[in-house]
Amino acid sequence: MPISQKLLEILVCPRCRGPVELNSGEDGLVCGACSLVYEIRDGIPIMLTDQARPLDKSGRLQV
C-alpha cells in the first residue's frame, strides 16, 4: 500500500522537523539532514527516532 502524496507533503522528521523523502525502494522515508531512514510498515510510516535506521556518508543504510 503506497503512501499518499498528501501524507508525504505533511510528514516531517521528528528529530529536526525537516522534510522527509520516500526512498527508492518506497519502504522508508529519508531525512537527509539527520541521515536517518524511517521504515514504512504496511503502508504506515514509523516516525519514531529510536526505531529509525542511520545512513552512512554515502547514503546507504548502516548495518
Summary of the structure (lengths in Angstrom):
residues: 63
radius of gyration: 10.7
end to end distance: 26.1
largest distance: 31.4
contacts: 150
relative contact order: 0.21
helix: 14%
strand: 32%
